[in-house]
C-alpha cells in the first residue's frame, strides 16, 4: 500500500523543452495538462539546468527528440545523462531511430537513444511499432501509450454552409475544389515531393483546377525542398500553395476544407498529424506500413490505404469522389492519455 507521502503520490515534473510550436514540445504540454501535473516550459536546452534549480532532486519527465536536446545525438544523450546525476528521470522517446532514415544516421541516433534509455528510470514510446524499432536497436521500452486524438475547436462555417447541426468534415469539404492536402511540418519524410509529382501529373493531363495545399511550414533547412515541390505542380499547370503554421482554432476548418487529405510518410514511428486529421473528421490517404496498420487497428476506418500502384490514379479517384475521406470524429482520448501517464509514473515511483 502506498503511503500518503510516497513519491508515487507526487507525479514527476514534466519538462516541455523546445519552441512552443514544435510537435514534441506541444505534446509534452498536452501530456502534463491531461494528467493534471506540474509543468515547466523551457525554450532551449541551454536554459534547462537553470530552470530546474528551483526543483532540487524532483523527478522529471522528458519528451525527447534528439535535436531538441543537443546539436548532435551524442550531445543530446550527454544532456540527459547530466540530469540523471541530480534526480530521477523518465522519458518518452519520439522520432525513434529506424533504418529508413539512412544507415549511418540511424546508427548514430540509436547509440544516443540507447544511452538515454540506459540512464532513465522509465522509458515510454507512443506505438507498438516504436517499441519494435527500439528493440531492434537494443533499447528496452517499459510502457507504450498511443498518441491521442486532439480535441479541435469546430470551424465557423459561412451562413450558406450551415445546416443547424455541428459542422462535419463533409459539409466543410464542399467549400473546396479539387485540392490535395499535406499537413504538418514539411520535410522529405512527409514525401511532399512524391505528392507534388502525382498532382503535377493530374495537372498535365488537363486537370487545371487541381491544387496542392501544403498545410504547415517547411521544417528548418527544408525551405528549398518545399519550394521545389510547389514549382513541380505549377510548372505542370496546376496550383500550389503553402499556408505556414495554422492556428489551433483554424485547424478543423482548414483540414476539413481539403478535398483529399494525404499522409504518405516515407518513414514514421508515431504521428500526431494522423490523429489531427481524424480530429477534423478526415481519413487521410496513407502508405501500408507497420505503423499505419497499428493505427487502423486502434481506430478502425480512420485511414485510407493507397493502392501502391499509382498515386496519381488514387488521387484522381478521390478528387472525383471524396466521400471515403470523411469519417466520424473519434473520441479525443486526452483523458485516457492522462490516466496512462499517471499509471506509468505510479508504477515507476512506487
SULJO-V474399 format. One record per backbone hydrogen bond with DSSP energy under -1.0 kcal/mol. NH is the residue of the N-H (numbers start at 0). CO is the residue of the C=O. Records with the same first field share a line. If there is no record, write none. Layout:
# SULJO-V474399
NH=CO, CO
This chain:
# SULJO-V474399
5=2
8=5
9=6
12=58
13=37
14=60
15=39
17=41
21=18
25=21
26=22
27=23
28=24
29=25
30=26
31=27
32=28
33=29
34=30
36=31
39=13
41=15
46=43
47=44
50=46
51=47
52=49
54=51
57=54
59=87
60=12
61=89
63=91
67=64
68=65
75=71
76=72
77=73
78=74
79=75
80=76
81=77
82=78
83=79
85=82
89=59
90=121
91=61
92=123
93=63
100=97
101=98
105=101
106=102
107=103
108=104
109=105
110=106
111=107
112=108
113=109
114=110
115=111
116=112
117=113
118=114
120=88
123=90
124=142
130=126
131=127
132=128
133=129
134=130
135=131
136=132
137=134
138=133
141=122
142=122
144=124
148=331
160=157
161=158
171=167
172=168
173=169
174=171
175=172
179=210
180=259
181=212
183=214
185=216
189=186
190=187
194=190
195=191
196=192
197=193
198=194
199=195
200=196
201=197
202=198
203=199
204=200
205=202
206=201
207=205
209=206
210=177
211=238
212=179
213=240
214=181
215=213
218=185
221=218
225=221
226=222
227=223
228=224
229=225
230=226
231=227
232=228
233=229
234=230
236=233
237=232
238=209
240=211
242=213
243=215
249=246
250=247
253=249
254=250
255=251
256=252
259=178
261=180
262=284
264=262
265=188
275=271
276=272
277=273
278=274
280=277
281=276
282=324
284=260
285=303
292=288
293=289
294=290
295=291
296=292
297=293
298=294
301=298
303=283
305=285
313=309
314=310
315=311
316=312
317=313
318=314
319=315
320=316
324=321
325=322
326=280
336=332
337=333
338=334
339=335
340=336
341=337
342=338
343=339
344=340
345=341
346=342
347=343
348=344
349=345
